[in-house]
Amino acid sequence: MIPIRCFTCGKPIAHLWQKYKERIEKGEDAKKVLDELGLTRYCCRAVFVGHVELQQLVSKFKKF
């Protein structure tokens, strides 16, 4: 799950995740997409570039 706000600066970023994900899957350059979405700070960009969706993987395991 993408955080609602950037951990460092507090800028709201969660609403941009779907747009970013769709455009990256189409094959667009990540730098260009981040620039066009208005993510100019390195801290916000790091959240998007470093994010790995694990929810589908974790949901396969049973609870104790």
mmJSON file of the N, C-alpha and C atoms, coordinates in Angstrom:
{"data_MODEL":{"atom_site":{
"group_PDB":["ATOM","ATOM","ATOM","ATOM","ATOM","ATOM","ATOM","ATOM","ATOM","ATOM","ATOM","ATOM","ATOM","ATOM","ATOM","ATOM","ATOM","ATOM","ATOM","ATOM","ATOM","ATOM","ATOM","ATOM","ATOM","ATOM","ATOM","ATOM","ATOM","ATOM","ATOM","ATOM","ATOM","ATOM","ATOM","ATOM","ATOM","ATOM","ATOM","ATOM","ATOM","ATOM","ATOM","ATOM","ATOM","ATOM","ATOM","ATOM","ATOM","ATOM","ATOM","ATOM","ATOM","ATOM","ATOM","ATOM","ATOM","ATOM","ATOM","ATOM","ATOM","ATOM","ATOM","ATOM","ATOM","ATOM","ATOM","ATOM","ATOM","ATOM","ATOM","ATOM","ATOM","ATOM","ATOM","ATOM","ATOM","ATOM","ATOM","ATOM","ATOM","ATOM","ATOM","ATOM","ATOM","ATOM","ATOM","ATOM","ATOM","ATOM","ATOM","ATOM","ATOM","ATOM","ATOM","ATOM","ATOM","ATOM","ATOM","ATOM","ATOM","ATOM","ATOM","ATOM","ATOM","ATOM","ATOM","ATOM","ATOM","ATOM","ATOM","ATOM","ATOM","ATOM","ATOM","ATOM","ATOM","ATOM","ATOM","ATOM","ATOM","ATOM","ATOM","ATOM","ATOM","ATOM","ATOM","ATOM","ATOM","ATOM","ATOM","ATOM","ATOM","ATOM","ATOM","ATOM","ATOM","ATOM","ATOM","ATOM","ATOM","ATOM","ATOM","ATOM","ATOM","ATOM","ATOM","ATOM","ATOM","ATOM","ATOM","ATOM","ATOM","ATOM","ATOM","ATOM","ATOM","ATOM","ATOM","ATOM","ATOM","ATOM","ATOM","ATOM","ATOM","ATOM","ATOM","ATOM","ATOM","ATOM","ATOM","ATOM","ATOM","ATOM","ATOM","ATOM","ATOM","ATOM","ATOM","ATOM","ATOM","ATOM","ATOM","ATOM","ATOM","ATOM","ATOM","ATOM","ATOM","ATOM","ATOM","ATOM"],
"id":[1,2,3,4,5,6,7,8,9,10,11,12,13,14,15,16,17,18,19,20,21,22,23,24,25,26,27,28,29,30,31,32,33,34,35,36,37,38,39,40,41,42,43,44,45,46,47,48,49,50,51,52,53,54,55,56,57,58,59,60,61,62,63,64,65,66,67,68,69,70,71,72,73,74,75,76,77,78,79,80,81,82,83,84,85,86,87,88,89,90,91,92,93,94,95,96,97,98,99,100,101,102,103,104,105,106,107,108,109,110,111,112,113,114,115,116,117,118,119,120,121,122,123,124,125,126,127,128,129,130,131,132,133,134,135,136,137,138,139,140,141,142,143,144,145,146,147,148,149,150,151,152,153,154,155,156,157,158,159,160,161,162,163,164,165,166,167,168,169,170,171,172,173,174,175,176,177,178,179,180,181,182,183,184,185,186,187,188,189,190,191,192],
"type_symbol":["N","C","C","N","C","C","N","C","C","N","C","C","N","C","C","N","C","C","N","C","C","N","C","C","N","C","C","N","C","C","N","C","C","N","C","C","N","C","C","N","C","C","N","C","C","N","C","C","N","C","C","N","C","C","N","C","C","N","C","C","N","C","C","N","C","C","N","C","C","N","C","C","N","C","C","N","C","C","N","C","C","N","C","C","N","C","C","N","C","C","N","C","C","N","C","C","N","C","C","N","C","C","N","C","C","N","C","C","N","C","C","N","C","C","N","C","C","N","C","C","N","C","C","N","C","C","N","C","C","N","C","C","N","C","C","N","C","C","N","C","C","N","C","C","N","C","C","N","C","C","N","C","C","N","C","C","N","C","C","N","C","C","N","C","C","N","C","C","N","C","C","N","C","C","N","C","C","N","C","C","N","C","C","N","C","C","N","C","C","N","C","C"],
"label_atom_id":["N","CA","C","N","CA","C","N","CA","C","N","CA","C","N","CA","C","N","CA","C","N","CA","C","N","CA","C","N","CA","C","N","CA","C","N","CA","C","N","CA","C","N","CA","C","N","CA","C","N","CA","C","N","CA","C","N","CA","C","N","CA","C","N","CA","C","N","CA","C","N","CA","C","N","CA","C","N","CA","C","N","CA","C","N","CA","C","N","CA","C","N","CA","C","N","CA","C","N","CA","C","N","CA","C","N","CA","C","N","CA","C","N","CA","C","N","CA","C","N","CA","C","N","CA","C","N","CA","C","N","CA","C","N","CA","C","N","CA","C","N","CA","C","N","CA","C","N","CA","C","N","CA","C","N","CA","C","N","CA","C","N","CA","C","N","CA","C","N","CA","C","N","CA","C","N","CA","C","N","CA","C","N","CA","C","N","CA","C","N","CA","C","N","CA","C","N","CA","C","N","CA","C","N","CA","C","N","CA","C","N","CA","C","N","CA","C","N","CA","C","N","CA","C"],
"label_alt_id":[null,null,null,null,null,null,null,null,null,null,null,null,null,null,null,null,null,null,null,null,null,null,null,null,null,null,null,null,null,null,null,null,null,null,null,null,null,null,null,null,null,null,null,null,null,null,null,null,null,null,null,null,null,null,null,null,null,null,null,null,null,null,null,null,null,null,null,null,null,null,null,null,null,null,null,null,null,null,null,null,null,null,null,null,null,null,null,null,null,null,null,null,null,null,null,null,null,null,null,null,null,null,null,null,null,null,null,null,null,null,null,null,null,null,null,null,null,null,null,null,null,null,null,null,null,null,null,null,null,null,null,null,null,null,null,null,null,null,null,null,null,null,null,null,null,null,null,null,null,null,null,null,null,null,null,null,null,null,null,null,null,null,null,null,null,null,null,null,null,null,null,null,null,null,null,null,null,null,null,null,null,null,null,null,null,null,null,null,null,null,null,null],
"label_comp_id":["MET","MET","MET","ILE","ILE","ILE","PRO","PRO","PRO","ILE","ILE","ILE","ARG","ARG","ARG","CYS","CYS","CYS","PHE","PHE","PHE","THR","THR","THR","CYS","CYS","CYS","GLY","GLY","GLY","LYS","LYS","LYS","PRO","PRO","PRO","ILE","ILE","ILE","ALA","ALA","ALA","HIS","HIS","HIS","LEU","LEU","LEU","TRP","TRP","TRP","GLN","GLN","GLN","LYS","LYS","LYS","TYR","TYR","TYR","LYS","LYS","LYS","GLU","GLU","GLU","ARG","ARG","ARG","ILE","ILE","ILE","GLU","GLU","GLU","LYS","LYS","LYS","GLY","GLY","GLY","GLU","GLU","GLU","ASP","ASP","ASP","ALA","ALA","ALA","LYS","LYS","LYS","LYS","LYS","LYS","VAL","VAL","VAL","LEU","LEU","LEU","ASP","ASP","ASP","GLU","GLU","GLU","LEU","LEU","LEU","GLY","GLY","GLY","LEU","LEU","LEU","THR","THR","THR","ARG","ARG","ARG","TYR","TYR","TYR","CYS","CYS","CYS","CYS","CYS","CYS","ARG","ARG","ARG","ALA","ALA","ALA","VAL","VAL","VAL","PHE","PHE","PHE","VAL","VAL","VAL","GLY","GLY","GLY","HIS","HIS","HIS","VAL","VAL","VAL","GLU","GLU","GLU","LEU","LEU","LEU","GLN","GLN","GLN","GLN","GLN","GLN","LEU","LEU","LEU","VAL","VAL","VAL","SER","SER","SER","LYS","LYS","LYS","PHE","PHE","PHE","LYS","LYS","LYS","LYS","LYS","LYS","PHE","PHE","PHE"],
"label_asym_id":["A","A","A","A","A","A","A","A","A","A","A","A","A","A","A","A","A","A","A","A","A","A","A","A","A","A","A","A","A","A","A","A","A","A","A","A","A","A","A","A","A","A","A","A","A","A","A","A","A","A","A","A","A","A","A","A","A","A","A","A","A","A","A","A","A","A","A","A","A","A","A","A","A","A","A","A","A","A","A","A","A","A","A","A","A","A","A","A","A","A","A","A","A","A","A","A","A","A","A","A","A","A","A","A","A","A","A","A","A","A","A","A","A","A","A","A","A","A","A","A","A","A","A","A","A","A","A","A","A","A","A","A","A","A","A","A","A","A","A","A","A","A","A","A","A","A","A","A","A","A","A","A","A","A","A","A","A","A","A","A","A","A","A","A","A","A","A","A","A","A","A","A","A","A","A","A","A","A","A","A","A","A","A","A","A","A","A","A","A","A","A","A"],
"label_entity_id":["1","1","1","1","1","1","1","1","1","1","1","1","1","1","1","1","1","1","1","1","1","1","1","1","1","1","1","1","1","1","1","1","1","1","1","1","1","1","1","1","1","1","1","1","1","1","1","1","1","1","1","1","1","1","1","1","1","1","1","1","1","1","1","1","1","1","1","1","1","1","1","1","1","1","1","1","1","1","1","1","1","1","1","1","1","1","1","1","1","1","1","1","1","1","1","1","1","1","1","1","1","1","1","1","1","1","1","1","1","1","1","1","1","1","1","1","1","1","1","1","1","1","1","1","1","1","1","1","1","1","1","1","1","1","1","1","1","1","1","1","1","1","1","1","1","1","1","1","1","1","1","1","1","1","1","1","1","1","1","1","1","1","1","1","1","1","1","1","1","1","1","1","1","1","1","1","1","1","1","1","1","1","1","1","1","1","1","1","1","1","1","1"],
"label_seq_id":[1,1,1,2,2,2,3,3,3,4,4,4,5,5,5,6,6,6,7,7,7,8,8,8,9,9,9,10,10,10,11,11,11,12,12,12,13,13,13,14,14,14,15,15,15,16,16,16,17,17,17,18,18,18,19,19,19,20,20,20,21,21,21,22,22,22,23,23,23,24,24,24,25,25,25,26,26,26,27,27,27,28,28,28,29,29,29,30,30,30,31,31,31,32,32,32,33,33,33,34,34,34,35,35,35,36,36,36,37,37,37,38,38,38,39,39,39,40,40,40,41,41,41,42,42,42,43,43,43,44,44,44,45,45,45,46,46,46,47,47,47,48,48,48,49,49,49,50,50,50,51,51,51,52,52,52,53,53,53,54,54,54,55,55,55,56,56,56,57,57,57,58,58,58,59,59,59,60,60,60,61,61,61,62,62,62,63,63,63,64,64,64],
"pdbx_PDB_ins_code":[null,null,null,null,null,null,null,null,null,null,null,null,null,null,null,null,null,null,null,null,null,null,null,null,null,null,null,null,null,null,null,null,null,null,null,null,null,null,null,null,null,null,null,null,null,null,null,null,null,null,null,null,null,null,null,null,null,null,null,null,null,null,null,null,null,null,null,null,null,null,null,null,null,null,null,null,null,null,null,null,null,null,null,null,null,null,null,null,null,null,null,null,null,null,null,null,null,null,null,null,null,null,null,null,null,null,null,null,null,null,null,null,null,null,null,null,null,null,null,null,null,null,null,null,null,null,null,null,null,null,null,null,null,null,null,null,null,null,null,null,null,null,null,null,null,null,null,null,null,null,null,null,null,null,null,null,null,null,null,null,null,null,null,null,null,null,null,null,null,null,null,null,null,null,null,null,null,null,null,null,null,null,null,null,null,null,null,null,null,null,null,null],
"Cartn_x":[0.833,0.0,0.884,0.583,1.344,0.926,1.868,1.5,0.714,-0.154,-0.965,-0.087,0.868,1.776,3.221,4.074,5.506,6.017,6.861,7.377,8.214,8.925,9.856,9.229,8.595,8.107,6.622,5.852,4.441,3.523,4.051,3.226,2.287,1.001,0.079,0.49,0.676,1.141,0.293,-0.549,-1.286,-2.208,-2.776,-3.707,-3.008,-1.688,-0.931,-0.472,-0.585,-0.038,-0.654,-1.985,-2.643,-2.205,-2.134,-1.702,-0.275,0.593,1.991,2.09,1.391,1.449,0.961,-0.158,-0.704,0.265,0.86,1.766,3.067,3.56,4.778,4.515,3.342,2.998,2.872,2.531,2.446,3.826,4.851,6.217,6.829,6.194,6.742,7.932,8.78,9.956,9.536,10.076,9.685,10.019,11.152,11.54,10.541,10.145,9.196,7.842,7.383,6.087,6.115,7.168,7.271,7.306,8.026,8.077,6.697,5.972,4.661,3.617,3.788,2.877,3.182,4.293,4.644,5.449,6.024,6.864,8.307,8.698,10.033,11.02,10.517,11.41,11.918,13.158,13.746,13.106,12.588,11.98,10.681,9.87,8.614,8.893,9.886,10.245,10.734,11.468,11.993,10.867,9.79,8.649,8.047,7.907,7.301,8.22,9.482,10.415,10.722,10.77,11.128,9.959,8.752,7.568,7.399,7.137,6.864,5.532,4.599,3.291,3.367,3.176,3.265,1.918,0.881,-0.418,-0.919,-0.773,-1.22,-0.402,0.885,1.753,1.419,1.247,0.986,-0.391,-1.351,-2.708,-2.791,-1.782,-1.781,-1.515,-0.912,-0.553,-1.703,-1.797,-2.836,-2.439,-3.451,-3.187,-3.055,-2.365,-2.185,-3.402],
"Cartn_y":[-1.169,0.0,1.241,2.136,3.379,4.298,4.966,5.864,7.074,7.607,8.76,9.985,10.17,11.315,10.82,11.664,11.373,11.311,10.35,10.18,11.374,12.013,13.07,14.456,14.843,16.211,16.368,15.289,15.354,15.695,15.754,16.074,14.899,15.173,14.093,13.473,12.152,11.496,10.296,9.791,8.558,8.684,9.864,10.049,9.974,10.045,9.997,8.584,7.653,6.311,5.59,5.602,4.889,5.435,6.76,7.375,6.952,6.994,6.601,5.144,4.283,2.846,2.536,3.143,2.915,3.358,4.518,5.043,4.244,3.762,2.943,1.612,1.027,-0.246,-0.106,1.084,1.345,1.492,1.65,1.718,3.105,4.069,5.419,5.478,6.468,6.666,7.164,6.558,6.896,8.352,8.843,10.231,11.206,10.96,11.837,11.828,10.653,10.528,11.249,11.065,11.727,13.244,13.736,15.173,15.72,15.014,15.484,15.399,14.476,14.377,15.407,16.114,17.161,16.678,15.497,14.97,15.373,16.514,17.046,16.779,16.59,16.333,14.893,14.714,13.368,12.427,12.972,12.096,11.488,12.29,11.788,10.808,11.117,10.244,8.894,8.902,7.659,6.749,7.335,6.53,5.795,6.484,5.877,4.855,5.198,4.308,3.074,3.228,2.118,1.287,1.64,0.933,-0.425,-1.451,-2.789,-3.231,-3.621,-4.045,-5.492,-5.684,-7.008,-7.541,-6.747,-7.142,-8.448,-8.63,-9.855,-11.059,-10.88,-11.958,-12.351,-11.378,-11.636,-12.267,-11.907,-12.443,-13.942,-14.534,-15.973,-16.799,-16.199,-16.929,-16.933,-18.001,-18.121,-17.395,-16.95,-16.357,-17.466,-17.201,-18.198,-18.343],
"Cartn_z":[0.0,0.0,0.0,-0.879,-0.971,0.184,0.832,1.92,1.413,2.239,1.841,1.655,2.533,2.454,2.398,1.847,1.81,3.248,3.541,4.894,5.352,4.428,4.79,4.786,3.688,3.555,3.852,3.845,4.169,3.007,1.797,0.627,0.328,0.041,-0.326,-1.672,-1.686,-2.911,-3.318,-2.448,-2.724,-3.933,-4.158,-5.273,-6.633,-6.651,-7.899,-8.259,-7.331,-7.536,-8.723,-8.86,-9.96,-11.315,-11.439,-12.696,-13.023,-12.006,-12.194,-12.637,-11.945,-12.226,-13.644,-14.052,-15.385,-16.474,-16.284,-17.311,-17.386,-16.263,-16.257,-16.947,-16.718,-17.354,-18.871,-19.343,-20.781,-21.404,-20.574,-21.071,-21.077,-20.436,-20.383,-19.431,-19.633,-18.803,-17.416,-16.374,-15.002,-14.675,-15.124,-14.845,-15.443,-16.656,-17.341,-16.625,-16.243,-15.564,-14.226,-13.443,-12.145,-12.3,-13.301,-13.554,-13.911,-14.759,-15.196,-14.081,-13.15,-12.014,-10.929,-11.07,-10.105,-8.926,-9.034,-7.956,-8.236,-7.683,-7.964,-6.833,-5.619,-4.486,-4.52,-4.16,-4.21,-3.209,-2.116,-1.111,-1.636,-2.327,-2.898,-4.033,-4.844,-5.963,-5.454,-4.345,-3.786,-3.308,-2.784,-2.335,-3.53,-4.661,-5.841,-6.495,-6.653,-7.344,-6.501,-5.194,-4.315,-3.829,-4.212,-3.714,-4.405,-3.607,-4.11,-3.523,-4.386,-3.893,-3.423,-2.136,-1.541,-1.071,-1.2,-0.67,-1.284,-2.587,-3.238,-2.745,-2.578,-2.107,-0.669,0.195,1.604,1.791,0.97,1.143,0.86,0.267,-0.016,1.246,2.266,3.474,4.467,5.228,6.235,7.507,8.245,9.553,10.572,11.657,12.708,13.536],
"occupancy":[1.0,1.0,1.0,1.0,1.0,1.0,1.0,1.0,1.0,1.0,1.0,1.0,1.0,1.0,1.0,1.0,1.0,1.0,1.0,1.0,1.0,1.0,1.0,1.0,1.0,1.0,1.0,1.0,1.0,1.0,1.0,1.0,1.0,1.0,1.0,1.0,1.0,1.0,1.0,1.0,1.0,1.0,1.0,1.0,1.0,1.0,1.0,1.0,1.0,1.0,1.0,1.0,1.0,1.0,1.0,1.0,1.0,1.0,1.0,1.0,1.0,1.0,1.0,1.0,1.0,1.0,1.0,1.0,1.0,1.0,1.0,1.0,1.0,1.0,1.0,1.0,1.0,1.0,1.0,1.0,1.0,1.0,1.0,1.0,1.0,1.0,1.0,1.0,1.0,1.0,1.0,1.0,1.0,1.0,1.0,1.0,1.0,1.0,1.0,1.0,1.0,1.0,1.0,1.0,1.0,1.0,1.0,1.0,1.0,1.0,1.0,1.0,1.0,1.0,1.0,1.0,1.0,1.0,1.0,1.0,1.0,1.0,1.0,1.0,1.0,1.0,1.0,1.0,1.0,1.0,1.0,1.0,1.0,1.0,1.0,1.0,1.0,1.0,1.0,1.0,1.0,1.0,1.0,1.0,1.0,1.0,1.0,1.0,1.0,1.0,1.0,1.0,1.0,1.0,1.0,1.0,1.0,1.0,1.0,1.0,1.0,1.0,1.0,1.0,1.0,1.0,1.0,1.0,1.0,1.0,1.0,1.0,1.0,1.0,1.0,1.0,1.0,1.0,1.0,1.0,1.0,1.0,1.0,1.0,1.0,1.0,1.0,1.0,1.0,1.0,1.0,1.0],
"B_iso_or_equiv":[0.0,0.0,0.0,0.0,0.0,0.0,0.0,0.0,0.0,0.0,0.0,0.0,0.0,0.0,0.0,0.0,0.0,0.0,0.0,0.0,0.0,0.0,0.0,0.0,0.0,0.0,0.0,0.0,0.0,0.0,0.0,0.0,0.0,0.0,0.0,0.0,0.0,0.0,0.0,0.0,0.0,0.0,0.0,0.0,0.0,0.0,0.0,0.0,0.0,0.0,0.0,0.0,0.0,0.0,0.0,0.0,0.0,0.0,0.0,0.0,0.0,0.0,0.0,0.0,0.0,0.0,0.0,0.0,0.0,0.0,0.0,0.0,0.0,0.0,0.0,0.0,0.0,0.0,0.0,0.0,0.0,0.0,0.0,0.0,0.0,0.0,0.0,0.0,0.0,0.0,0.0,0.0,0.0,0.0,0.0,0.0,0.0,0.0,0.0,0.0,0.0,0.0,0.0,0.0,0.0,0.0,0.0,0.0,0.0,0.0,0.0,0.0,0.0,0.0,0.0,0.0,0.0,0.0,0.0,0.0,0.0,0.0,0.0,0.0,0.0,0.0,0.0,0.0,0.0,0.0,0.0,0.0,0.0,0.0,0.0,0.0,0.0,0.0,0.0,0.0,0.0,0.0,0.0,0.0,0.0,0.0,0.0,0.0,0.0,0.0,0.0,0.0,0.0,0.0,0.0,0.0,0.0,0.0,0.0,0.0,0.0,0.0,0.0,0.0,0.0,0.0,0.0,0.0,0.0,0.0,0.0,0.0,0.0,0.0,0.0,0.0,0.0,0.0,0.0,0.0,0.0,0.0,0.0,0.0,0.0,0.0,0.0,0.0,0.0,0.0,0.0,0.0],
"pdbx_formal_charge":[null,null,null,null,null,null,null,null,null,null,null,null,null,null,null,null,null,null,null,null,null,null,null,null,null,null,null,null,null,null,null,null,null,null,null,null,null,null,null,null,null,null,null,null,null,null,null,null,null,null,null,null,null,null,null,null,null,null,null,null,null,null,null,null,null,null,null,null,null,null,null,null,null,null,null,null,null,null,null,null,null,null,null,null,null,null,null,null,null,null,null,null,null,null,null,null,null,null,null,null,null,null,null,null,null,null,null,null,null,null,null,null,null,null,null,null,null,null,null,null,null,null,null,null,null,null,null,null,null,null,null,null,null,null,null,null,null,null,null,null,null,null,null,null,null,null,null,null,null,null,null,null,null,null,null,null,null,null,null,null,null,null,null,null,null,null,null,null,null,null,null,null,null,null,null,null,null,null,null,null,null,null,null,null,null,null,null,null,null,null,null,null],
"auth_seq_id":[1,1,1,2,2,2,3,3,3,4,4,4,5,5,5,6,6,6,7,7,7,8,8,8,9,9,9,10,10,10,11,11,11,12,12,12,13,13,13,14,14,14,15,15,15,16,16,16,17,17,17,18,18,18,19,19,19,20,20,20,21,21,21,22,22,22,23,23,23,24,24,24,25,25,25,26,26,26,27,27,27,28,28,28,29,29,29,30,30,30,31,31,31,32,32,32,33,33,33,34,34,34,35,35,35,36,36,36,37,37,37,38,38,38,39,39,39,40,40,40,41,41,41,42,42,42,43,43,43,44,44,44,45,45,45,46,46,46,47,47,47,48,48,48,49,49,49,50,50,50,51,51,51,52,52,52,53,53,53,54,54,54,55,55,55,56,56,56,57,57,57,58,58,58,59,59,59,60,60,60,61,61,61,62,62,62,63,63,63,64,64,64],
"auth_comp_id":["MET","MET","MET","ILE","ILE","ILE","PRO","PRO","PRO","ILE","ILE","ILE","ARG","ARG","ARG","CYS","CYS","CYS","PHE","PHE","PHE","THR","THR","THR","CYS","CYS","CYS","GLY","GLY","GLY","LYS","LYS","LYS","PRO","PRO","PRO","ILE","ILE","ILE","ALA","ALA","ALA","HIS","HIS","HIS","LEU","LEU","LEU","TRP","TRP","TRP","GLN","GLN","GLN","LYS","LYS","LYS","TYR","TYR","TYR","LYS","LYS","LYS","GLU","GLU","GLU","ARG","ARG","ARG","ILE","ILE","ILE","GLU","GLU","GLU","LYS","LYS","LYS","GLY","GLY","GLY","GLU","GLU","GLU","ASP","ASP","ASP","ALA","ALA","ALA","LYS","LYS","LYS","LYS","LYS","LYS","VAL","VAL","VAL","LEU","LEU","LEU","ASP","ASP","ASP","GLU","GLU","GLU","LEU","LEU","LEU","GLY","GLY","GLY","LEU","LEU","LEU","THR","THR","THR","ARG","ARG","ARG","TYR","TYR","TYR","CYS","CYS","CYS","CYS","CYS","CYS","ARG","ARG","ARG","ALA","ALA","ALA","VAL","VAL","VAL","PHE","PHE","PHE","VAL","VAL","VAL","GLY","GLY","GLY","HIS","HIS","HIS","VAL","VAL","VAL","GLU","GLU","GLU","LEU","LEU","LEU","GLN","GLN","GLN","GLN","GLN","GLN","LEU","LEU","LEU","VAL","VAL","VAL","SER","SER","SER","LYS","LYS","LYS","PHE","PHE","PHE","LYS","LYS","LYS","LYS","LYS","LYS","PHE","PHE","PHE"],
"auth_asym_id":["A","A","A","A","A","A","A","A","A","A","A","A","A","A","A","A","A","A","A","A","A","A","A","A","A","A","A","A","A","A","A","A","A","A","A","A","A","A","A","A","A","A","A","A","A","A","A","A","A","A","A","A","A","A","A","A","A","A","A","A","A","A","A","A","A","A","A","A","A","A","A","A","A","A","A","A","A","A","A","A","A","A","A","A","A","A","A","A","A","A","A","A","A","A","A","A","A","A","A","A","A","A","A","A","A","A","A","A","A","A","A","A","A","A","A","A","A","A","A","A","A","A","A","A","A","A","A","A","A","A","A","A","A","A","A","A","A","A","A","A","A","A","A","A","A","A","A","A","A","A","A","A","A","A","A","A","A","A","A","A","A","A","A","A","A","A","A","A","A","A","A","A","A","A","A","A","A","A","A","A","A","A","A","A","A","A","A","A","A","A","A","A"],
"auth_atom_id":["N","CA","C","N","CA","C","N","CA","C","N","CA","C","N","CA","C","N","CA","C","N","CA","C","N","CA","C","N","CA","C","N","CA","C","N","CA","C","N","CA","C","N","CA","C","N","CA","C","N","CA","C","N","CA","C","N","CA","C","N","CA","C","N","CA","C","N","CA","C","N","CA","C","N","CA","C","N","CA","C","N","CA","C","N","CA","C","N","CA","C","N","CA","C","N","CA","C","N","CA","C","N","CA","C","N","CA","C","N","CA","C","N","CA","C","N","CA","C","N","CA","C","N","CA","C","N","CA","C","N","CA","C","N","CA","C","N","CA","C","N","CA","C","N","CA","C","N","CA","C","N","CA","C","N","CA","C","N","CA","C","N","CA","C","N","CA","C","N","CA","C","N","CA","C","N","CA","C","N","CA","C","N","CA","C","N","CA","C","N","CA","C","N","CA","C","N","CA","C","N","CA","C","N","CA","C","N","CA","C","N","CA","C","N","CA","C","N","CA","C","N","CA","C"],
"pdbx_PDB_model_num":[1,1,1,1,1,1,1,1,1,1,1,1,1,1,1,1,1,1,1,1,1,1,1,1,1,1,1,1,1,1,1,1,1,1,1,1,1,1,1,1,1,1,1,1,1,1,1,1,1,1,1,1,1,1,1,1,1,1,1,1,1,1,1,1,1,1,1,1,1,1,1,1,1,1,1,1,1,1,1,1,1,1,1,1,1,1,1,1,1,1,1,1,1,1,1,1,1,1,1,1,1,1,1,1,1,1,1,1,1,1,1,1,1,1,1,1,1,1,1,1,1,1,1,1,1,1,1,1,1,1,1,1,1,1,1,1,1,1,1,1,1,1,1,1,1,1,1,1,1,1,1,1,1,1,1,1,1,1,1,1,1,1,1,1,1,1,1,1,1,1,1,1,1,1,1,1,1,1,1,1,1,1,1,1,1,1,1,1,1,1,1,1]
}}}
